[in-house]
Amino acid sequence: MSKFERHQKKGDSYYVYPHKHCKKCGQMIEESLTYCPECYKELKEKKEKKKKTRGKEDKLGAKSALKEEKERKKEESLEAKKALKD
């Protein structure tokens, strides 16, 4: 018995055609989709916003790491110069 045959009543001509519902709003959609077009647009916009903010954080993080590395090198060179003087 297929998953759609169980919805067919014996004796009546009642049959539920194969379909799915949107995970977010519950609207009936095609089987190949997961979300209705409206909900999909909203989710896509949210993902793009997250990517933009993550990109900024990554850039800032990389910049601060470079600054820290430069400062560390300066300190090491100063320490080396002091060691040579002594």
MOVENFEN-V803692 format. One record per pair of residues at least 4 apart in sequence whose C-alpha atoms are under 6 Angstrom apart, sorted by sequence separation. I is the first residue (numbers start at 0). J is the second residue. If there is no record, write none. Layout:
i=I j=J
i=I j=J
This chain:
i=21 j=25
i=34 j=38
i=50 j=54
i=56 j=60
i=8 j=13
i=20 j=25
i=21 j=26
i=34 j=39
i=7 j=13
i=20 j=26
i=7 j=14
i=20 j=27
i=19 j=27
i=20 j=28
i=19 j=28
i=18 j=29
i=19 j=30
i=18 j=30
i=21 j=33
i=22 j=34
i=21 j=34
i=21 j=35
